[in-house]
Amino acid sequence: MAYTNLNLARLANSALEGFVKELLPLSVFSTSFSPEAVGRLRGNIVLVPLIGGLVATTFGGTYAITTFAKSVVTVTINRHKIVPIGQTDLDAINNSESSLESFGFQQGAALAQAILEDVLTLVTTANFTS
């Protein structure tokens, strides 16, 4: 490779920018993209709490305690996606490091697009009856 002292952090940051930008539609389903779920990972599944049974009523001057249902939805993590890249020595010589950053952005965006398409295959009337 012709690159010396390649700034991998800049490349990773540009890939992350493209990734996050493309995943914006997932904010409809989830508002937390923190690594907290990794702590709850059991093998290749994540247990997601699902709260139901809450009903809004008119306030009558006193608070009434009501019951609600809390269940768990099991999400299987089994569709890992990758965007492999490679570059010949001639390509590395003929391209600057700054063009590699824009390449990283496109790589992150392509990965996010594949993930988004995969997630949307699960959005069916059978899974979301309401």
N, C-alpha and C positions, 0 to 999 in steps of 0.2 A: 504494500500500500504506500502511496505517496504522502499520505497525511502523517504529520509528526505532531505530537502534543495535541491530539484531537480532543476538543472540549466536549466530552460525552455528556456533561451536565446540560450544555446548551442544546445539544441534539435531543436529549430526553425531555427537556422543557418544551421545545417546539413540538415534539410528538404529543406531549401531554396537553398542550394548548389545542391542537387539532382534535384530540380525543374528547376533551371536555366540551368543546364547541359543538361537536356532532351529537353528543349525548343529551343536549338540552331537552329534547322531547321526553326523556325519561323522568324529568322532574314532575310529570303528571302522576307517575306511579310511586316515586320515592323522593323524599326531600333530604335524605341523608346518604351520602356516598362515603361516609367515614369507614375506616378499617375496623370498626367495632364488631361488625358481623363476623370477621375472621376469628374473634375470640369465642364466638358461639358455633363455629364450624365443627361439625362432628363427622369426620370422614369426608364425604363429598356432599353433605346436606347442611342446610341452614334452617333453623327453626324460627319462623317469623310469627310474632304474636298478632292475633286478629281479635279485635274487640267488637262485639255486636250487641244488639239489644238495647241501645240507648235511645230514649224517646224524649223529645222536648215537650214540655207542658207549660201551662200558664202559671206564673208565680202567684200563689194565694196568700202570701204573707208569712208563711213558715216553710222551712226547708223539709222536704221529705226524702228519706233515703230509699233508693230503689236498687234493685239488683240488675246486674248486667252479665252478659256471657263473655268469657274470654276463652278463645281456643288458639290452637297453634296450626299454622300451615307449614308443611314441610316442602322446602325448595331444594331440588337436587341440582348440584353444580356439576354438570357433565358435558358442557358444550364449550370447551376452551377454544378460543380463537387466537390466531397468530397472523402476523403479516411479515413473512420472511423477506429479508433484503440482502442484497449482495452487490459487490462492485468490483469490477476488474481493476487491475493496476492502471490500465490506459484511461478508464473512466475517472479514476481518482486523480490522475495527473491533469486531465482536461477540465476538471470542475473545482471550483473553490469551496472552501469550508462553509461559506455562507449559503451556497446553494444546497449544501447538505442539510442545513437547518430547515429550509423550505421542504426538502424531501422528507425530513422527519415529521413535519407538520402534516403532510399528506399521508404518511404512514399511520400516524395517530388517528387521523380522520377516517381512513379506510378501516381500521380496527373498530372504531366506534360504530361505523355504518354497519359492519357485519354483526356486531352485538345488538344494535338497535333492531335490525331485521329479524334476528333470532328471537328477541324479546317479543316483537309484535306478532310472531307466529303463534304465541300463546294467548293472544287477545282474541278470544272467540266467544260466541254467545253461550257456549257450554261452560266456559270458565267465568264469565261475567254475565249472569242471567239478568241482572237488573240493568 
